[in-house]
């Protein structure tokens, strides 16, 4: 059998993606980088960029294929991310800020062998170098007038203070051998914690005094900020849609969802306008959690209900179940409402839905079902755990991150859950509708912040008026969009594309349309850019209908 040349090119790109983000590589299963932290130097950026450009040039010469299209998209996205330079001024986000993400990722990688333990300790020993480079990038950004937002800088300092004051040290897990435990304790005492103290002082004394006010939080206020945002829009949507187009789409969707609020809200509350329904959902204390202890059992029960019905809608199922755990205390105050981490290939870590129980009594209980369907079953867990089982695909397509695909699928899964009969009542459906309106509003506020010069206050007011977010979530979501430009666009863009290709398939195939087969096509190709997903579904429809392409 002759190897396809694109596979060798994809091998090199997969390794490059791992070098660009070793922490994410360890979580997703990309091998060879468990001992590393990203080299944050400008020289490393230049090398990564040049390698990505060379890989893309070689892929252009290869025969057309799905893998080739994925290579081209991911190589371009890597270049766009480097050029956007977010690591220069993003300081507080748990998934994107170089320093803050360390405690989010490192403790979740469980060494399963002596070699893995050595790699884990080597990574810990690299933290001082890594934080020194992060400080250097922050200083250089200030010198170039690419300032972080003051609120974000203060949040980062507060997070580091929580880490330094937390007992036990969040890095003092997972379990190691006795020798490894002793070496880790030494590293934490002599290297890691002092490095965080130094980085905290840089933020406090050198960065925060020069940071931006809340009136100018978007990328558009920075030198070359418009180009940086355009790059991140391409990365997160994999489409050619402009910020202006996405903004209009969001406004239209928010308006259209008002009718659904009235339809369902009238049944639940007897109210007549969308504004009244949203206000009731936001403010009625009886709709909030009575205790943080209620959250995890509710999520587990929702997953079990979805698992029972899933075989009627999916031809392939994950081999392992989705676990539920609580977001660690050191992360919780500024973390998202929930998130998912995929299973480890070596079996040392299960796919896990992380529920944030911080300030639970201030948060609603009616959205636990929609959030669980999104993060777990049939959302992220189905997509990411199944991807690991697609051993006939190149590893690049199994492990690479394309957010429009993964987040689009998870948002599609929320509405799919309603088709599957999984929501327990109309109140839970209002929770689903609330998640939909949030994702529509994200199109508006993300583009508003980063392309149109919105203030933080305007963003907060828009979310208050057009979503059912609690006040604590309005604040944390706004901070998230400021620090992770473009990411919030991926959900609705991806969902709309999946819904569009499904509608096309249903129309073309009529009574021959099989929902299990459609889901197998969408999930069976690994992570795909939206234009490639369109091609894959179109090819399936043509084959299924027994036609020649173009007829």
Secondary structure, DSSP 8 states (H G I E B T S, - for coil): ----HHHHHHHHHHHHHHHH-HHHHHHHT-TT-TT-----SHHHHHHHHHHHHHHHHHHHTS---HHHHHHHHHHHHHHHHHHHTGGGT--S-TTTSTTTTHHHHGGG----SHHHHHHHHHHHHTHHHHHHHHHHHHHHHHHTT---BHHHHHHHHHHHHHHHH-SS-TTS-S---HHHHHHHHHHIIIIIHHHHHHHHHHIIIIIGGG-B-GGG-SGGGSTTHHHHHHHHHHHHH-S---HHHHHHHHHHHHHHHHHHHHHHHHHHH---SHHHHHHHHHH-GGGB-S-THHHHHHHHHHHHHHHHHHTTT-SS--SS--EEEE--HHHHTTS-SEEEE---TTSSS--EEEE--TTGGGSBSTTHHHHHHHHSTTTHHHHHHHHHT-TTS-HHHHH---HHHHHHHHHHHHHHHHHTT---SHHHHHHHHHHHHHHHHHHHHHHHHHHS---HHHHHHHHHHHS---HHHHHHHHHHHHHSTTGGGHHHHHHHHHHHHHHHHHHHHGGG--HHHHHHHHHTT-S--HHHHHHHHHHHHHHHHT--TT-
